Amino acid sequence: MPASRRGHPDHQPAARGARTAERAAVAVDAAGPPPPHFQPPAGGTLRAEARIQMPNVTGPAAKGYWPAFWMLGTPYRGNWWNWPGVGEIDIMENVQGLNTVWATVHCGTSPGGPCNETSGIGGSRACPGAGCQADFHTYAVEWDRSTAVEQMRFYVDGANFHTVRADQVDATTWANATNHGYFIILNVAMGGGFPDAFGGGPDAGTEPGHAMVVDYVSVLRSTGGTTPPTTPPTTPPTTPPSGNRDAYATIQAESYDGQSGVATETSTDSGGGRNLAALAGGDWALFRGVDFGSAPARQFRARVASGAAAGVSGLVEVRLDSRTSPPIGSFSVANTGGWQSWRTVPANITAVTGTHDVYLTFTSGQPADFVNVNWFDFGH
């Protein structure tokens, strides 16, 4: 792709129902012959990467903007009804000029299904250093078939912030989404379901014409389990978290390995640091490799605070190895006196031994935020 290729929002009709917005698809999926299709070789790894500056617009002027760098399963061409089963890999999405990058895998059936459609299996974080809109950042996915469990790891500026593994869904769903190639799309949509979830589409205050600037796109493949190198001048990817967390030591909530809907903020709790903030129903955070040992854990404690309005409450739940597993324990939280008014809440859990990925999930009957979390641990 030529350096600094620009994707401008325009008024071309959307190509599929999942993105009802008007859009401009550019570069790799531009008009002309079908674009190249990519997938990792057996036992190897594929890395798709782009260096992008999102449309440099924030606040009310950014309302409705939806830039994206994503991949769609090849079988979608010629059959517009097989989404999300054929798979979609969203390497970078952003809405409303927020300083957040989202990464998501779509698969299975919609609505609902094993991949929680139409939301998908997603995670997000703030862009490191300069904001997403203020500067170029490098966004990448590594689709890895060299590991014991096939997985897709998502990066921003070399930092792994979200991972989706084959064992998070059933084998048929994963195979249907991954047993073929993918083509790459870069576009800026205006309005649609994703912006609607964060305040709605463009209005009279939206400033048109802000470009998404693409420096380069690269696709690299390796065999034999060697991770493809990044393309200079990017920062090499960090090693994904190895786990080895002690269940009986304090686990800082902001040290998650994956999440959806989670923000962090500076904490005024004893010890300072940061806490998870603005948690609402449907949000979750993942902590890999929590070692419970051979003596069963039977208790869970979390340090929480809430400034929720009257009548707003919810559950903090603990699940093992999948965010759709039944909770092994939970406790309810309502207003504690303020978003930085901390208390430690215990809960009994089903006996647990061994090493597990721990999911904190948050459930509420109201859409409003209901809890902050600073840390948690387990006990016998």
Secondary structure, DSSP 8 states (H G I E B T S, - for coil): --TTEEE----B--SBTTB-SEEEEEGGG-SSS----B---TT-EEEEEEEEE--S--GGGGTTEEEEEEEEEGGGTT-TT-TTTT-EEEEEE--TT-S-EEEEEE-S-SSBTTTTBTT-EEEEE--SSS-TTTS-EEEEEEEESSSSS-EEEEEETTEEEEEEEGGGS-HHHHHHHHSS-EEEEEEEEESSHHHHTTT-S--TT------EEEEEEEEEEESTT------TTS----------EETTS-EEGGG-SEEES-EEEE--STT--EEEEEE-TT-EEEEEEEE--SS-EEEEEEEEEE---TT--EEEEEEESSTTS--SEEEEE---SEEEEEEEEEEEEEEE-SEEEEEEEEE-SSSS--EEEEEEEEE-
